[in-house]
Each structure stands twice: as structure tokens, then as C-alpha cells.
Amino acid sequence: MKTSLDDHLAENVVVIELQGKSSIADYMIIASGRGSRQIIAMADHLLQVLKSHGQIGITPEGIKQGDWVLIDGGDIIVHLFRPEVREFYNLEKMWNVEILENDISSG
């Protein structure tokens, strides 16, 4: 998934390990896009990647607006934000966990 985000020029990609800290997922990926169109394009591509890996029935939240898109990929949850929305919610601080760089396998 991170490779897909990199290919679509996602900015400030952060991977947070949730194993042992939460039962909602093993990892959370947070990334920014420059605008709503880019975020929607990133989300559409991630959905295709997930489908190609056997994930079915994924319904992203917020994809019509493109300010904040949430994709629940099972073991990995992805948040895509416009920069100002990301700064407002500041999920990295909320989770207050060690941030991993490039530790999730490509997808």
C-alpha cells in the first residue's frame, strides 16, 4: 500500500504499528495529498490494490468530499488527508505511538 501511495505522490506518509496496542488493526497509515482530487485518486487506486489482494466489500468513508478518506483494509487502516485537515485532527499525536518508516510490505 505504501508503494501505491508513493506512486501517487502522497506526502508525509506515516506508518503506525498498532499490534498489541489496539484490536482495530495491526497498522495505520496516514498520508497527505495536495488537494481533494489527488486524495480521491489515491483512495481509488488503494481500493484497486486491496481488491487485487482479495479484499472485498471495502467501502471507503469520505471519498466523495476528498478532505479525509478512511479505508479499512482489515489489518491496515489508511487515512488520507488534505494537509490542513490532517493538522486539525493530528492522529499521530492522538495515538502517541512509535512511528515506523517504510516497515509495511509493498502492496
N, C-alpha and C positions, 0 to 999 in steps of 0.2 A: 504494500500500500504506500509506503514511503516513497518508493521509486515512482509510482504514479503521481504522487504529489510533486516530487522534484521535476518530473517531466512537464508538469503544468505550471511550473514556476511558483509553486507555493512558497511563502515567506515564513521565516521564524518557525519552522517545524520543530515541535517538541514532542518527545515520547515519554510518557509517564508510566512506570511499572506499577500496576495495581495488585499484583499477586500477593496474597497474604494481607492486603490492606482493605480490599473490598471484594464482594462476591459478584459485582455487576459485570466485571470483565477482567482480563489479565493485563491489558494495556489500554491506554488512552492516548490518542494522537490529537494534537492541537496544532492548527496551521492557519495562516492568514492568506488572504488574496487581496489584490489591489482594489477590487470592486465586485459588485454583485454578479456581473457576467462571468468573471473568472471563477468565482466561488461556485456558481451553478455548474460551469463546465467541469471543474474539479470533482464535484459531487457526482455528476453524471458518469464521469469516467471511473470513479471509485466503485460506483454501483455495478458497472460492467465488469470490473475486475473481480468483485465479490461474486457475481453471478457465474463468472468463468471458473471460480474455485468452489462452486457447488452451493453457495449461499442463496437461498430463495426466500421470497416473501419479505424482503427488506424494504421498508417504507421510510424514506428519509423525512425528517422534520425540517421545515423552513426552506425547502428548496425553491419554492415559488418566489419568495422575497429575496433570498440570497444574502441576507445580512449575517445569519448564523444558521448553518446547516448541521444537523446532527444525524450521523449514520451509525446505527447499532449493528455492527458486523459480528455479533456474538462475543468472541473472545477479545475483540478490539472495537473500541468506540472511537469514532472520529468526529471532531468538532472543527468546522471550517468557519472562519470569521472574517468580516471586514475589520481592519485594524482598530478602529475606534470602538467597535462592539466588543472585540476581544479585550481591549484595555479596560472597558467598563466592567465586564464580568470577571476578568482575571482568574480564570480557572486554575492556572498553575499555582497561584498563591493559595487558593482555596484547598487544593489537595495537599500542599506543603509536603511533597514527597520528592525523593531524589529523581532528577530528570536524566533520562538516558539519551545519548546521542547515537543515532543510527544503529540501534540494537534490535530492531524488528526486521525479520526477514523480508525481502522484497516481495511484492505481490502485485 
